Amino acid sequence: MTMKEYAPAKINLFLDVIRKREDGYHDLGTVFQTIDAGDTVEATLRDDGEIHLTYNEPQNYPLESDLVFKAAKALKEYANCALGADVHLTKVMPLGAGLGGGSADAAATLRLLNRLWNLNLPFETLESIGARLGADVPFLVRGGTAFAEGIGERLTFVEPLDLPEGAALLIATPLDAVPTKDAYAGVPKSGPDRWEQYKAAWSAQSSSTIPQYLNPASYFNAFEISVFPTHPLVAEMKQKFIELGADVALMSGSGASVFGIFKTKELAEKAAAALKPISRYQTITKFWHR
């Protein structure tokens, strides 16, 4: 028996770095949003308890460091499960892109093997297991729209957002990659004020007002401050989004991808064509939720 699971990636509609903690990690305030673009994980049951992982194309990292492999091992250990699986990852999302592709794969693996092994564990348990794998994994277990605090593990899910009718989301990754440690190295620690003000403004919205996520002034990513000076291709990408008519544009996560919301798909397609020569990945898509 073979099962399949989609692994939608994410963008950050808002991201601030509040403080550095004593354990070396950073407290964040962010709004996660899953997008309808991602990898696919398939699995076939094994009775011998072994986990085997294959790919649609070779990956340039060791198996033991692969988040899919780690997720399968972690779930198997948690559930004390005697079963195994042949897992196949069809990878399309870019690495080093700030889209949570690897974390999305891990989250999809947890969901998939939970079904394949008939474990029937709730989302909350899968999120707890995922928190040990990476900061984005707990959110990506469920997806949709959520506020996240701490290192990303304290989640508050909100009413899922959709783009306005006719609008399109363009994601583009420049010919660059941003190591996470580099992004954190120079990022300013803002304290809690900006994040608390953002949450208060979100809560104050009414259904009769323009949603805050369409207000360009509400978009913020603290990592742009540390990434743009050392990765000018990312800064150039964001500027071109704006020049090409995006209503809003922002770097996602710690980079290098930039996303923009356009009033029409036609505008997004024209922007994508103009950006293609400086992109290593592109997709025109929409927000995703279950």
C-alpha positions in Angstrom: 0.0 0.0 0.0 1.4 3.4 -1.0 0.1 6.7 0.3 1.0 10.3 -0.8 1.1 13.6 1.1 1.4 17.2 -0.2 4.0 19.4 1.5 2.9 23.0 1.0 5.6 25.6 1.7 5.1 28.9 3.7 5.8 32.6 3.6 6.0 35.0 6.4 3.6 38.0 6.2 5.3 39.6 9.2 8.5 38.7 11.0 10.3 40.4 13.8 13.2 39.2 16.0 12.3 40.2 19.5 15.4 39.1 21.6 18.2 36.6 21.7 17.7 34.0 24.4 20.2 32.6 26.9 20.1 29.3 25.1 21.4 31.0 21.9 18.0 30.8 20.1 15.9 33.9 19.2 12.4 34.8 20.2 10.4 35.7 17.1 7.0 37.2 16.3 5.7 36.1 12.9 2.7 35.4 10.8 3.0 32.1 8.9 1.0 31.5 5.8 1.0 28.3 3.7 1.1 28.6 0.0 -0.1 26.3 -2.8 3.4 25.2 -3.8 5.4 22.4 -2.4 7.0 19.0 -2.6 5.3 15.6 -2.5 6.1 12.7 -0.1 5.1 9.1 -0.8 5.5 6.1 1.4 5.0 2.3 1.1 4.7 0.1 4.1 7.5 -2.1 5.2 7.1 -4.9 7.8 10.8 -5.0 8.7 10.8 -1.7 10.6 13.4 -0.1 8.3 13.2 3.5 6.9 14.4 3.9 3.3 14.4 7.3 1.6 14.8 8.0 -2.1 14.5 11.2 -4.2 13.4 12.3 -7.6 16.9 13.6 -8.1 20.1 13.4 -6.0 20.3 15.7 -3.0 23.6 17.3 -2.0 23.4 16.5 1.7 23.7 13.2 3.7 20.7 11.1 4.4 21.1 11.4 8.2 20.6 15.2 8.0 17.5 15.0 5.8 14.5 16.2 7.7 12.2 13.6 6.1 14.4 10.8 7.4 14.7 12.5 10.8 10.9 12.9 11.0 10.3 9.3 10.1 12.7 8.2 12.8 11.3 10.5 15.4 7.7 9.4 14.8 8.7 5.7 14.8 10.6 6.2 18.1 7.8 8.2 19.7 5.1 5.7 18.8 7.4 2.7 19.5 6.2 1.5 16.1 7.6 -1.8 14.7 6.6 -0.9 11.1 8.9 0.8 8.6 8.4 2.6 5.2 10.0 3.2 1.8 9.7 6.9 1.5 10.1 8.8 -1.7 10.5 12.6 -1.8 9.7 14.5 -5.0 11.6 17.7 -4.4 10.7 20.9 -6.4 11.1 23.6 -3.8 14.5 25.4 -3.7 17.0 25.1 -0.8 18.1 28.2 1.2 15.0 30.1 0.1 13.1 31.0 3.2 10.1 29.0 2.2 10.4 26.2 4.7 10.6 23.5 2.1 12.6 21.1 4.2 10.4 21.7 7.2 7.3 21.2 5.1 8.6 17.9 3.9 9.2 16.8 7.6 5.7 17.9 8.5 4.2 16.0 5.5 6.2 12.9 6.5 4.7 13.1 10.0 1.2 13.3 8.6 1.8 10.6 6.0 3.4 8.0 8.3 0.8 8.7 11.0 -1.8 7.5 8.4 0.3 4.7 6.9 1.1 3.2 10.3 -2.4 3.8 11.7 -1.1 5.7 14.7 -4.0 8.1 14.8 -2.0 10.7 16.7 -3.6 14.2 16.8 -2.1 17.3 15.2 -0.9 18.5 18.6 1.3 15.4 19.1 2.7 15.7 15.6 3.5 19.4 16.2 5.3 18.5 19.5 7.4 15.9 17.6 8.0 18.4 14.8 9.2 21.1 17.3 12.3 18.9 17.9 13.1 18.9 14.1 12.9 22.6 13.3 11.2 25.8 14.2 8.8 25.9 11.2 7.8 22.3 11.4 5.0 22.6 14.1 3.1 25.2 12.0 3.6 23.2 8.8 2.0 20.1 10.3 -1.3 21.9 10.1 -0.8 24.9 7.8 -3.1 27.7 7.1 -2.6 31.1 8.8 -1.1 31.4 12.3 0.7 33.7 14.6 3.9 32.2 16.0 6.0 33.2 18.9 9.0 31.8 20.8 11.2 30.1 18.2 8.1 29.4 16.2 6.6 26.7 18.4 3.9 28.8 20.2 1.2 28.9 17.6 -2.1 30.7 17.5 -4.1 29.7 14.4 -6.4 32.3 13.0 -9.1 32.4 10.4 -7.3 31.2 7.2 -6.6 34.1 4.8 -7.4 34.1 1.1 -6.3 36.4 -1.6 -8.8 38.9 -3.0 -10.7 37.6 -6.0 -8.6 37.7 -9.1 -5.4 38.4 -7.2 -2.2 36.3 -7.6 0.8 35.5 -5.5 4.2 35.4 -7.1 7.1 33.8 -5.4 10.6 34.2 -6.9 14.0 33.1 -5.5 17.0 35.0 -6.9 20.2 33.4 -8.0 21.4 33.4 -4.4 21.0 31.5 -1.1 21.0 32.9 2.4 22.5 30.7 5.2 20.2 31.1 8.2 23.1 31.8 10.5 24.2 34.7 8.3 20.8 36.2 8.5 20.7 36.0 12.3 24.2 37.3 12.6 23.4 41.0 11.8 19.7 41.1 12.6 18.6 43.8 15.1 16.7 42.7 18.2 13.6 44.9 18.2 12.1 44.1 21.6 8.3 43.3 21.8 6.7 46.6 20.9 6.5 46.3 17.1 5.1 42.8 17.4 2.6 43.7 20.1 1.4 46.7 18.0 1.0 44.5 15.0 -1.1 41.9 16.9 -3.2 44.7 18.3 -3.8 46.2 14.9 -4.8 42.8 13.5 -7.3 42.2 16.3 -8.8 45.6 15.8 -9.7 44.9 12.2 -13.3 44.4 11.3 -14.8 42.6 8.4 -15.8 45.9 6.8 -12.2 47.1 6.6 -9.4 46.3 4.1 -7.6 43.3 5.6 -4.3 44.3 7.2 -2.4 41.8 5.1 -3.2 43.9 2.0 -1.9 47.0 3.5 1.7 47.5 2.4 2.6 49.4 5.6 1.8 46.2 7.7 4.5 44.1 5.9 7.7 43.8 7.8 10.7 41.4 7.9 13.5 42.2 10.2 15.9 39.9 8.3 15.8 42.3 5.3 17.9 44.6 7.5 20.7 42.0 7.9 20.3 40.2 4.5 20.0 43.1 1.9 23.5 44.6 2.6 25.3 41.3 2.1 22.9 39.8 -0.5 22.2 42.6 -3.0 20.5 40.2 -5.4 17.7 39.7 -2.8 17.3 43.4 -2.4 17.2 43.9 -6.1 14.5 41.2 -6.4 12.3 43.0 -4.0 12.8 46.4 -5.7 11.9 44.8 -9.1 8.7 43.3 -7.6 7.6 46.8 -6.6 8.6 48.3 -10.0 6.6 45.6 -11.8 3.4 46.5 -10.0 3.2 44.3 -6.9 0.8 45.8 -4.3 3.0 44.4 -1.6 6.4 42.7 -1.7 8.5 41.2 1.1 11.4 38.8 1.6 10.2 35.5 3.2 11.8 34.1 6.3 15.5 34.5 6.4 15.6 34.7 2.6 16.4 34.5 -0.2 12.9 34.3 -1.7 10.7 37.3 -2.3 6.9 37.2 -2.6 4.5 39.8 -4.1 0.7 40.1 -4.3 -0.6 41.4 -7.7 -4.1 42.5 -8.4 -4.4 40.1 -11.4 -2.7 36.9 -12.6 -1.8 38.7 -15.8 0.3 41.3 -13.9 1.9 38.4 -12.0 2.7 36.6 -15.2 4.3 39.7 -16.7 6.4 40.2 -13.6 7.5 36.6 -13.6 8.6 36.8 -17.2 10.6 40.0 -16.4 12.2 38.3 -13.3 13.0 35.0 -14.9 16.6 35.8 -15.9 17.5 36.5 -12.3 15.4 33.7 -10.7 16.4 30.1 -9.8 12.8 29.3 -8.8 9.4 30.9 -9.6 5.8 30.0 -9.0 2.5 31.9 -9.4 0.1 30.6 -6.9 -2.3 31.4 -4.0 -2.6 31.0 -0.2 -3.3 27.4 0.9 -5.3 26.0 3.7 -7.0 22.7 4.3 
